[in-house]
């Protein structure tokens, strides 16, 4: 495998995973679309193309609404992976209209601006509580002490997951998300299948309990919509809940630790933020851009499409490189520089088009709450040990982030 020093795209090389951004620059210089044989994909590295293709209906997250596996020239997944695919394929992220439209319309009711704003006091109170505990201990692991528990608790609160059951969620989510990496191993697939079975079983029990005794939560609301004939199957309900739990915290967790690691490596920017907390909103957007939590988003080519003079045939898969798009100098001045006051910042970390992250407003509130609490309560927070990066490429994060108060 080529080293990242050679600026080669190699998502299985730890040196590349540590810093993929120089390799992205090499990809952008090579063209608008690059064939990548190891993952059987076409890589799309430029911001303009990624942004346009996210909105292009000739691409889809699935092809099964139009073709069989055989008609599309694809091999069906192994039968042993069925529990994962049943769970994954019925969530709105992997559906296309009209099913996607129907489910997203129901879920969007839980993420109206009014609903999200109602959660703001809960989010800020919990962030303060978590940061106060971290400060009381003189430091700790920012990942496990703040970054993980905050968004997990918020999305669990929204869905109505009992507090005692919430520690189950993160391990299930991590195992399921392992299948979103490029060419996952059989071991990763086995973990994802097991987590899919356990998570689905848990949610079916929760749905039965909420059906018998509804609450003021999203699961109860989706059950009510189903009972009122809005054509939401139980499998869609289970898959939607899992998607919201996974997507509702995975990116926020990684954005928090990636962001703070970037701040520690740019002390001048951190000092400016500590001196002026009004920078928090623009800082969040810049940290999401600078070290993007979701590096890649895959789409199937449903109809032949031409990109920069190259025709990508129906049946192919494109990999939209969010991390590269967010460092495209055609859009971002000096993209390798962390600038918390960056005024123009059209990053695509939350996607675009019909699959734009429905929870983006809530994620921004969570990121602002934890960042503000840490700035106010831990003004001397510092890196205690160099962190180890997770080996994952698609979902970019750290294994932990040890911090201390100085």
Residue, then its C-alpha position, 0 to 999 in steps of 0.5 A: x500500500x502506498x504511503x499517505x506521504x505519496x498523496x495516494x488515496x488509500x482508505x485502508x492505510x493508517x497514514x492516509x486515514x490520519x490525514x487524507x486531505x493531501x491525497x484529496x488535493x491530488x485527486x482534485x488535480x487528476x480530474x472531476x471523476x476518478x475510477x477506483x478499482x479497489x472499492x469498485x467506485x468512481x470517486x468525485x472530489x470537487x465541491x461543485x460536482x458533489x453538491x450537484x450530484x447530491x441533488x441529481x435524481x439520476x443517482x439514488x441511495x438504492x436501485x431496488x425501487x427500479x431494478x432487481x439486483x440482477x437487472x442492475x448487474x449487481x450480486x445480491x448480498x449474502x443471505x447471512x447479512x439479511x438482518x442488517x440489510x432488512x434494517x438498513x434498507x427500510x430506513x429513509x436514508x436508503x430509500x428513494x421517493x415515494x417511500x422516502x418522501x412518505x417517511x421523511x414527512x412523518x419524521x420531519x414533524x419531530x424536527x420542526x424548528x419549534x420542536x428543536x427549540x423546545x429541546x434547547x434548555x434540556x441540551x444546554x442543561x445536560x451539556x453543563x452537567x457533563x462538563x461540570x463532572x469533567x471539570x470536577x475530575x480535573x479532566x478525563x476523556x472528552x469522547x466518553x465523558x461529554x461527546x458521546x453521552x450528550x447526543x445519545x441522551x438527546x436523541x434517546x429522549x426524543x425517541x422515548x428510550x428509557x434512561x436505563x437502556x441508553x448504554x445499549x445504544x452506542x455499541x449497537x450503533x458502532x457495530x452497525x455503522x461498521x458496515x458503512x466503511x469501504x469493503x467491510x470485513x466478514x468480522x465487521x459484517x458479523x458484528x453488524x448483523x448481530x447488532x441489527x438483530x438485537x437492536x431490532x428486537x429491542x425496538x419491537x419490544x419498545x414499540x409494543x410497550x408504546x402501543x399499549x401505553x403511548x407517551x410524548x415521544x417520537x416512537x409513540x407519534x410514529x405509531x399513531x401515524x401508522x395506526x391512522x393509516x399513514x402507511x408506515x410499516x412496523x419494519x419502517x418504524x424500527x428502521x427509522x428509529x435505528x437510523x435516527x439513533x445512529x445518525x442522531x449522534x454518530x456525526x455529532x460525537x465525531x464532530x466534537x472530538x475532531x473539532x477539539x483536536x483541531x482546536x488544540x492543534x491551533x492554539x491561536x484559533x482556540x485563544x481567539x475563541x476563548x476571548x470571544x464566545x460570539x465566534x461559536x456559531x461560525x466556529x462550529x461550521x468551520x470545525x465541521x468543514x475542516x475535519x469532516x465527520x462523514x468523509x464519503x457518501x455513496x450513490x448508485x447510478x440509476x441512469x447513465x450520467x456524464x461528469x467532466x467528459x466521462x460517462x458513468x454507466x448505469x449500475x456503477x457506484x459513485x463515492x461523493x468525497x465530502x472531505x475533499x469537497x470541503x477542502x476545495x480551493x475553488x470554494x474555500x479560500x486557503x482551505x487547509x487553514x482553520x479559520x473560526x471566523x470564516x464568513x463564507x462557508x458552504x460546507x456539505x457536511x450535512x449533505x444536500x438534496x432530499x437526503x439532507x440531514x433532517x437533524x442538522x438544526x439539532x446537531x448544531x444546538x448540541x455542538x454549540x451547547x458542549x462547546x460553550x460549556x467547555x469554553x465557560x467552565x473549562x477555560x484552561x482545558x488542554x490536550x493530555x495525550x496525543x489521541x489515537x485515530x479510529x481506523x475507519x475512513x468513512x466515519x472519521x473520529x478518534x478512539x478517545x481524547x484525553x484532556x486535563x485542566x491546566 
